[in-house]
Amino acid sequence: MFRTLAPTRPLAPALVWAGLGLLIFGACLVGIFARPIGFLSAFWPANALLLGLLVRYPTLARPHAWVVAAAGYVAADLVTGSPWGMALWLNAANLLGATAGWLVLRRLDDATLRLQRTTSALYLLLAALVASAVGAAAGCGAAPVYFHAPWTDLLSLWFSTELMNYMLIVPVVLSAPRADDPLPPAAQSTGTSVFWRVAPVSSLLLAEGVSTLVGGPGMLAFVVPGLLWCALSYSAFTASLLSLVVCLWTMAGVATGVLNFTPEHAGDVFSLRVGVTLLALGPLAVACASAARAHALRRLDHAVRHDDLTGVLGRRTLLQQGQALLEQHQCGSAGAAVMVLDVDHFKQVNNQHGHAAGDALLIGIARTIAGTLRRQDLLGRLGSKEFAAVLPGVSPVEAHAIAEQVRAAVERQRLGVQQPAPTAPEAAQHATVSIGLVHSATLGGEADMDVLLLAADAALYRAQGEGRNRVMVG
């Protein structure tokens, strides 16, 4: 679901490709303006940005993407005065490197790519190493031709800058928020004070100030505790973004007045960039582990609260949330209603078609009921073939109308049931439900969930006794 693009009108693909080309063109200009005179850029974000986009949106990974990216690369070099030969050679190497990284990451599952697995950081590091090595190997031959420098110097500088760029930028692109993401822990927790929300990032600012005052070769490590704290406290995207900003700032601080990103300082520049890469790797690994833990806790919480077969609420959660809704709406003018639904003649389905067919029938009925109820209504499974729903903010007449809509929707629904023989086709199964309905107003407006469920159960028994496939009001 996360890895596809929504269908668009015919003009949209052209806009997508144009936007990708312009984005790469702009990223190249940023890198070109960061070049020291006569050599490669000190910071080249275009390759990492292209890799991140191709991996995050796999439907972009078509020949069009490479064509428009190549156009953006070459156009940026040409408009800034680079000769044709150098523009084609270096940018072919750029594309080869990004493509190599894409080939490493393209088959990974979505959770790994979204930095929700403990191994995500290692896969990103592997892809960055491969992409950097391929790009550097393809482009290093240009050193003696265009820069009058040994090819080994260009190999070292290209590899180190690409490794750093990939490890800083790609995680930000892959973990950027999406519309269907759950709320981050800070947004879900109302008990967390503002102080503890801003304390991790404040520690980063303090560490930067201390490193500026102290200086020396150890200043790279001053920010590590703050980055780790941020990785444990914030989302993977926020932690990755902070790592990007802090690492680039740290690199700039170390390099200012000390290093020049040219072959004369190739060894020192290589050491600095690899150090910055490893500085970012630790917090990234912690952020991935923290995201994996949060993802596992969400799945566990969902499993505890929901029925494992039908996906609706489990009995305990339905009673808890239903009681809260009753307390909220019983004092209002409308009140609330509870209905209990039982699948008619369910035992016959199990006997004739097997328990697997019975499970499939329950799943289909649960989906039909959930699709008919309102968004604010609660639906849960009470037993093997019995469901219950809580309808807040409804009058008795409105509750009866909703119950009838549910009964009719189930009756209309054609549910496929597999025949016992493996080669037999699916049979169209028509199921019905009997419904017992009770409104809080009929019990004085003070009844709890247990009382309402008992009253709805009594109405359900009367519905079954009078022929089933009907709604009986208690």
C-alpha positions as CSV (number, residue, x, y, z in Angstrom):
1,M,0.0,0.0,0.0
2,F,2.8,2.4,0.9
3,R,4.9,1.7,-2.1
4,T,2.5,2.6,-5.0
5,L,1.5,5.9,-6.5
6,A,-2.1,6.8,-6.7
7,P,-3.7,6.8,-10.2
8,T,-3.5,10.2,-11.8
9,R,-4.9,12.0,-14.8
10,P,-3.0,11.8,-18.1
11,L,-1.2,15.1,-17.4
12,A,0.1,14.0,-14.0
13,P,2.9,11.7,-15.2
14,A,4.5,14.4,-17.3
15,L,4.4,16.7,-14.3
16,V,6.0,14.0,-12.1
17,W,8.9,13.5,-14.6
18,A,9.3,17.2,-15.0
19,G,9.3,17.7,-11.2
20,L,11.9,15.0,-10.8
21,G,14.2,16.5,-13.4
22,L,13.9,20.0,-11.8
23,L,14.6,18.5,-8.4
24,I,17.8,16.8,-9.6
25,F,18.8,20.0,-11.5
26,G,18.4,22.1,-8.3
27,A,20.2,19.6,-6.1
28,C,23.1,19.6,-8.7
29,L,23.3,23.4,-8.5
30,V,23.6,23.2,-4.7
31,G,26.5,20.8,-5.2
32,I,28.1,22.8,-7.9
33,F,28.1,26.0,-5.8
34,A,29.8,23.9,-3.0
35,R,32.7,23.0,-5.3
36,P,36.2,24.2,-4.5
37,I,37.7,25.9,-7.6
38,G,38.9,23.3,-10.1
39,F,37.7,20.1,-8.3
40,L,34.7,18.1,-7.1
41,S,32.0,19.3,-4.9
42,A,32.4,19.2,-1.1
43,F,28.7,18.3,-0.8
44,W,26.7,16.6,-3.6
45,P,23.1,15.8,-2.5
46,A,21.7,14.9,-6.0
47,N,22.7,11.2,-6.1
48,A,21.4,10.5,-2.6
49,L,18.2,12.3,-3.3
50,L,17.6,10.4,-6.5
51,L,18.3,7.1,-4.8
52,G,15.9,7.9,-1.9
53,L,13.1,8.9,-4.3
54,L,13.5,5.8,-6.5
55,V,13.4,3.5,-3.5
56,R,10.6,5.2,-1.7
57,Y,8.4,5.5,-4.8
58,P,9.1,2.3,-6.9
59,T,6.8,3.3,-9.7
60,L,9.2,6.1,-10.4
61,A,11.9,3.6,-11.2
62,R,11.2,3.5,-15.0
63,P,13.4,4.6,-17.9
64,H,11.8,8.0,-17.8
65,A,13.4,8.6,-14.3
66,W,16.9,7.9,-15.5
67,V,16.4,10.1,-18.6
68,V,15.0,13.1,-16.8
69,A,17.6,12.7,-14.0
70,A,20.4,12.6,-16.6
71,A,19.0,15.7,-18.2
72,G,19.0,17.5,-14.9
73,Y,22.5,16.4,-14.1
74,V,23.9,17.5,-17.5
75,A,21.9,20.7,-17.7
76,A,23.2,21.9,-14.3
77,D,26.8,21.3,-15.4
78,L,26.4,23.0,-18.8
79,V,24.6,26.1,-17.5
80,T,27.5,26.6,-15.0
81,G,30.2,26.4,-17.6
82,S,31.4,22.8,-17.5
83,P,32.6,21.3,-20.8
84,W,30.4,18.6,-22.5
85,G,32.9,15.8,-22.0
86,M,33.3,16.3,-18.2
87,A,29.6,16.8,-17.8
88,L,28.8,13.5,-19.5
89,W,31.5,11.5,-17.8
90,L,30.9,12.6,-14.3
91,N,27.2,12.5,-14.5
92,A,27.2,9.0,-16.0
93,A,29.2,8.0,-12.9
94,N,26.6,9.7,-10.7
95,L,23.8,7.8,-12.4
96,L,25.7,4.5,-12.2
97,G,26.3,4.9,-8.4
98,A,22.7,5.8,-7.6
99,T,21.5,2.9,-9.8
100,A,23.8,0.5,-7.9
101,G,22.4,1.6,-4.6
102,W,18.8,1.2,-6.0
103,L,19.6,-2.4,-7.0
104,V,20.7,-3.2,-3.5
105,L,17.6,-1.7,-1.8
106,R,14.8,-2.3,-4.3
107,R,13.8,-5.8,-3.1
108,L,13.7,-5.0,0.6
109,D,10.3,-5.0,2.4
110,D,8.6,-1.7,3.1
111,A,9.2,-1.8,6.9
112,T,12.9,-2.2,6.4
113,L,13.0,0.8,3.9
114,R,10.9,2.9,6.3
115,L,13.6,2.4,9.0
116,Q,11.3,0.2,11.1
117,R,13.6,-2.8,11.3
118,T,16.7,-3.2,13.5
119,T,18.6,-4.2,10.3
120,S,17.5,-1.1,8.3
121,A,20.7,0.9,9.1
122,L,22.9,-2.0,8.0
123,Y,21.1,-2.3,4.7
124,L,21.4,1.4,4.1
125,L,25.1,1.2,4.9
126,L,25.6,-1.6,2.5
127,A,23.7,0.2,-0.3
128,A,25.8,3.4,0.4
129,L,29.0,1.5,0.2
130,V,28.1,-0.2,-3.1
131,A,26.8,3.0,-4.6
132,S,29.8,5.0,-3.5
133,A,32.2,2.4,-4.8
134,V,30.5,2.1,-8.2
135,G,30.3,5.8,-8.7
136,A,33.9,6.4,-7.6
137,A,35.2,3.7,-9.8
138,A,33.3,5.0,-12.8
139,G,34.3,8.6,-12.3
140,C,37.9,8.5,-11.0
141,G,39.4,8.2,-14.4
142,A,38.4,11.8,-15.1
143,A,40.9,13.1,-12.5
144,P,44.0,13.2,-14.8
145,V,41.9,14.4,-17.8
146,Y,40.0,17.3,-16.3
147,F,41.6,18.0,-12.9
148,H,45.3,17.2,-13.5
149,A,45.3,15.0,-10.4
150,P,46.0,11.3,-9.7
151,W,43.0,9.1,-10.2
152,T,43.5,7.6,-6.7
153,D,42.8,11.1,-5.2
154,L,39.5,11.4,-7.1
155,L,38.6,7.8,-6.1
156,S,39.1,8.6,-2.4
157,L,37.3,11.9,-2.4
158,W,34.4,10.7,-4.5
159,F,33.9,7.6,-2.4
160,S,34.0,9.4,0.9
161,T,31.7,12.2,-0.1
162,E,29.2,9.9,-1.7
163,L,29.2,7.6,1.4
164,M,28.5,10.5,3.6
165,N,25.8,12.0,1.4
166,Y,24.0,8.6,1.1
167,M,24.0,7.9,4.8
168,L,22.8,11.4,5.7
169,I,20.2,12.1,3.1
170,V,18.7,8.7,2.1
171,P,17.3,8.0,5.6
172,V,15.6,11.4,5.7
173,V,13.9,10.7,2.3
174,L,12.8,7.2,3.2
175,S,11.5,8.0,6.7
176,A,9.7,11.3,5.8
177,P,6.1,11.2,7.2
178,R,3.2,9.8,5.2
179,A,-0.5,10.4,5.5
180,D,-1.2,6.9,6.9
181,D,1.5,7.0,9.5
182,P,0.5,6.5,13.2
183,L,1.0,9.5,15.5
184,P,4.5,9.7,16.9
185,P,4.8,8.9,20.6
186,A,5.1,12.6,21.6
187,A,1.7,13.3,19.9
188,Q,0.1,10.3,21.6
189,S,1.3,10.9,25.1
190,T,-0.4,13.7,27.0
191,G,1.7,13.1,30.1
192,T,5.0,14.1,28.6
193,S,6.0,17.6,29.6
194,V,7.3,20.2,27.2
195,F,10.6,20.1,28.9
196,W,11.2,16.4,28.1
197,R,10.1,16.9,24.5
198,V,12.7,19.6,23.8
199,A,15.4,18.4,26.1
200,P,17.0,16.0,23.5
201,V,17.4,18.7,20.8
202,S,18.5,21.2,23.5
203,S,21.3,18.8,24.4
204,L,22.5,18.9,20.8
205,L,22.6,22.7,20.8
206,L,24.6,22.6,24.1
207,A,27.0,20.0,22.7
208,E,27.6,22.2,19.6
209,G,28.4,25.2,21.8
210,V,30.8,23.2,24.0
211,S,32.5,21.7,21.0
212,T,33.0,25.2,19.6
213,L,34.6,26.4,22.8
214,V,36.8,23.3,23.4
215,G,37.7,22.5,19.8
216,G,40.4,19.9,19.1
217,P,40.2,16.5,17.3
218,G,37.6,15.1,19.7
219,M,34.9,17.7,18.9
220,L,33.3,15.2,16.4
221,A,32.2,13.0,19.3
222,F,30.7,15.8,21.5
223,V,27.3,15.5,19.8
224,V,27.0,11.7,20.1
225,P,25.1,11.6,23.4
226,G,22.6,14.2,22.1
227,L,22.1,12.4,18.8
228,L,21.5,9.1,20.7
229,W,19.0,10.8,23.0
230,C,17.2,12.2,20.0
231,A,17.1,8.8,18.3
232,L,15.5,7.3,21.4
233,S,13.0,10.2,21.9
234,Y,11.9,11.2,18.4
235,S,10.7,9.5,15.2
236,A,13.2,8.0,12.8
237,F,12.6,11.0,10.4
238,T,13.2,13.6,13.0
239,A,16.3,11.8,14.3
240,S,17.6,11.4,10.7
241,L,17.0,15.1,9.9
242,L,18.8,16.2,13.1
243,S,21.7,13.9,12.2
244,L,21.9,15.5,8.7
245,V,21.9,19.0,10.1
246,V,24.3,18.3,12.9
247,C,26.8,16.3,10.9
248,L,27.0,18.8,8.1
249,W,27.4,21.6,10.6
250,T,30.1,19.6,12.4
251,M,31.9,18.8,9.2
252,A,31.8,22.5,8.1
253,G,33.1,23.5,11.5
254,V,36.0,21.1,11.4
255,A,36.9,22.0,7.8
256,T,36.6,25.8,8.1
257,G,40.1,27.2,7.9
258,V,41.7,23.8,8.2
259,L,40.9,21.7,5.2
260,N,40.4,22.4,1.5
261,F,38.4,19.7,-0.3
262,T,41.1,19.2,-3.0
263,P,43.6,16.4,-3.7
264,E,46.2,18.1,-1.5
265,H,44.1,17.2,1.5
266,A,42.7,14.0,0.2
267,G,43.7,11.8,3.2
268,D,42.4,14.3,5.8
269,V,39.1,14.8,3.9
270,F,38.6,11.1,3.5
271,S,39.1,10.6,7.3
272,L,36.7,13.5,8.1
273,R,33.9,12.3,5.8
274,V,34.1,8.7,7.0
275,G,34.1,9.9,10.6
276,V,31.0,12.0,9.9
277,T,29.4,8.9,8.3
278,L,30.1,6.8,11.3
279,L,28.9,9.6,13.5
280,A,25.5,9.4,11.8
281,L,25.4,5.6,11.7
282,G,25.1,5.1,15.5
283,P,22.1,7.3,16.0
284,L,20.5,5.9,12.8
285,A,20.9,2.4,14.1
286,V,19.3,3.4,17.4
287,A,16.5,5.2,15.7
288,C,15.8,2.1,13.6
289,A,15.8,-0.1,16.7
290,S,13.5,2.3,18.5
291,A,11.1,2.4,15.5
292,A,11.1,-1.4,15.3
293,R,10.2,-1.6,19.0
294,A,7.4,1.0,18.6
295,H,6.1,-0.9,15.6
296,A,6.1,-4.2,17.5
297,L,4.3,-2.6,20.4
298,R,1.6,-1.2,18.1
299,R,1.1,-4.6,16.5
300,L,1.0,-6.2,20.0
301,D,-1.5,-3.6,21.2
302,H,-3.7,-4.2,18.1
303,A,-3.5,-8.0,18.6
304,V,-4.6,-7.6,22.3
305,R,-7.4,-5.2,21.5
306,H,-8.8,-6.9,18.3
307,D,-10.2,-10.3,17.4
308,D,-7.6,-12.2,15.5
309,L,-10.0,-13.7,13.0
310,T,-12.3,-10.8,11.9
311,G,-10.2,-7.8,12.9
312,V,-13.0,-6.1,14.9
313,L,-12.6,-5.3,18.5
314,G,-12.3,-8.1,21.0
315,R,-14.8,-8.6,23.8
316,R,-12.9,-6.9,26.6
317,T,-11.9,-3.8,24.5
318,L,-15.5,-3.5,23.2
319,L,-16.8,-3.5,26.8
320,Q,-14.3,-0.9,27.9
321,Q,-14.7,1.5,25.0
322,G,-18.4,0.9,24.9
323,Q,-18.8,1.8,28.5
324,A,-16.8,5.1,27.9
325,L,-19.1,5.9,25.0
326,L,-22.2,5.2,27.1
327,E,-21.0,7.5,29.9
328,Q,-20.3,10.2,27.3
329,H,-23.7,10.0,25.6
330,Q,-26.2,8.8,28.2
331,C,-26.5,12.3,29.6
332,G,-27.1,13.8,26.2
333,S,-30.4,14.3,24.5
334,A,-29.9,11.4,22.1
335,G,-28.4,8.7,24.2
336,A,-26.8,5.5,22.9
337,A,-27.9,2.0,21.7
338,V,-26.4,-1.4,21.9
339,M,-27.2,-4.2,19.4
340,V,-26.2,-7.9,19.5
341,L,-26.0,-9.8,16.2
342,D,-26.0,-13.6,15.8
343,V,-25.3,-15.3,12.5
344,D,-28.3,-17.5,11.6
345,H,-27.8,-21.2,11.0
346,F,-24.0,-20.9,11.3
347,K,-23.6,-24.5,12.4
348,Q,-24.9,-25.7,9.0
349,V,-22.1,-23.8,7.2
350,N,-19.4,-25.5,9.3
351,N,-21.1,-28.9,8.9
352,Q,-21.5,-28.6,5.1
353,H,-18.4,-26.7,4.1
354,G,-15.9,-27.0,7.0
355,H,-14.6,-24.7,9.7
356,A,-12.4,-22.8,7.2
357,A,-15.5,-21.8,5.3
358,G,-17.2,-20.8,8.5
359,D,-14.2,-18.6,9.3
360,A,-14.4,-17.0,5.9
361,L,-18.1,-16.4,6.3
362,L,-17.5,-14.6,9.7
363,I,-14.8,-12.4,8.2
364,G,-17.1,-11.4,5.3
365,I,-20.0,-10.7,7.7
366,A,-17.8,-8.6,10.0
367,R,-16.6,-6.5,7.0
368,T,-20.2,-6.0,5.8
369,I,-21.4,-4.9,9.3
370,A,-18.4,-2.6,9.7
371,G,-19.0,-1.1,6.3
372,T,-22.6,-0.3,7.1
373,L,-22.1,1.2,10.6
374,R,-21.1,4.8,11.0
375,R,-17.5,5.8,11.7
376,Q,-18.2,6.6,15.4
377,D,-19.8,3.3,16.1
378,L,-18.0,0.4,17.8
379,L,-18.1,-3.2,16.5
380,G,-16.8,-6.2,18.4
381,R,-16.9,-9.9,18.5
382,L,-18.5,-11.4,21.6
383,G,-18.2,-15.1,20.8
384,S,-17.9,-17.6,18.0
385,K,-20.7,-16.3,15.8
386,E,-21.9,-13.4,17.9
387,F,-21.1,-9.7,17.4
388,A,-22.1,-6.5,19.2
389,A,-22.2,-2.9,18.3
390,V,-22.4,0.3,20.3
391,L,-24.2,3.2,18.6
392,P,-23.5,6.5,20.3
393,G,-25.6,9.7,19.8
394,V,-28.7,8.0,18.3
395,S,-32.4,8.1,19.1
396,P,-34.3,4.9,19.4
397,V,-35.7,5.4,15.9
398,E,-32.3,6.1,14.4
399,A,-30.8,3.1,16.1
400,H,-33.6,0.8,14.7
401,A,-33.0,2.2,11.2
402,I,-29.2,1.5,11.5
403,A,-29.9,-2.1,12.7
404,E,-32.3,-2.7,9.8
405,Q,-29.6,-1.4,7.4
406,V,-27.1,-3.8,8.9
407,R,-29.5,-6.7,8.6
408,A,-30.4,-5.9,5.0
409,A,-26.7,-5.4,4.0
410,V,-25.8,-8.8,5.4
411,E,-28.8,-10.5,3.6
412,R,-27.8,-8.9,0.3
413,Q,-24.1,-9.8,0.6
414,R,-23.0,-12.8,-1.5
415,L,-20.2,-14.5,0.3
416,G,-18.0,-17.0,-1.4
417,V,-17.6,-20.3,0.5
418,Q,-15.2,-23.0,-0.7
419,Q,-16.7,-26.4,-1.3
420,P,-15.2,-29.4,0.6
421,A,-13.7,-30.9,-2.6
422,P,-10.5,-29.1,-3.6
423,T,-11.5,-28.9,-7.2
424,A,-15.0,-27.6,-6.5
425,P,-15.8,-24.0,-7.3
426,E,-16.8,-21.5,-4.6
427,A,-20.5,-21.4,-3.9
428,A,-22.4,-18.2,-3.4
429,Q,-23.5,-18.2,0.3
430,H,-26.3,-16.0,1.5
431,A,-26.1,-15.4,5.3
432,T,-28.5,-13.6,7.5
433,V,-28.3,-12.2,11.1
434,S,-30.7,-11.9,13.9
435,I,-30.4,-8.6,15.9
436,G,-31.4,-7.7,19.4
437,L,-31.4,-3.9,20.0
438,V,-31.8,-1.9,23.1
439,H,-31.6,1.9,23.7
440,S,-30.2,3.4,26.9
441,A,-33.3,5.6,27.2
442,T,-35.5,2.5,27.7
443,L,-33.5,1.5,30.8
444,G,-33.6,4.9,32.5
445,G,-30.4,6.3,30.9
446,E,-28.2,5.0,33.7
447,A,-27.5,1.4,32.6
448,D,-24.0,0.2,31.9
449,M,-22.7,-2.0,29.1
450,D,-23.4,-5.3,31.0
451,V,-27.0,-4.4,31.6
452,L,-27.5,-3.2,28.0
453,L,-25.9,-6.4,26.6
454,L,-28.2,-8.6,28.7
455,A,-31.2,-6.7,27.5
456,A,-30.0,-6.9,23.9
457,D,-29.4,-10.6,24.3
458,A,-32.9,-11.1,25.5
459,A,-34.2,-9.2,22.4
460,L,-31.9,-11.4,20.2
461,Y,-33.4,-14.6,21.6
462,R,-36.9,-13.3,20.7
463,A,-35.8,-12.5,17.2
464,Q,-34.4,-16.0,16.8
465,G,-37.6,-17.5,18.2
466,E,-39.8,-15.6,15.7
467,G,-38.0,-16.8,12.6
468,R,-34.6,-15.1,12.6
469,N,-33.3,-12.6,10.0
470,R,-35.1,-9.7,11.9
471,V,-34.5,-6.9,14.4
472,M,-36.1,-7.1,17.8
473,V,-36.1,-4.1,20.1
474,G,-35.8,-4.7,23.8
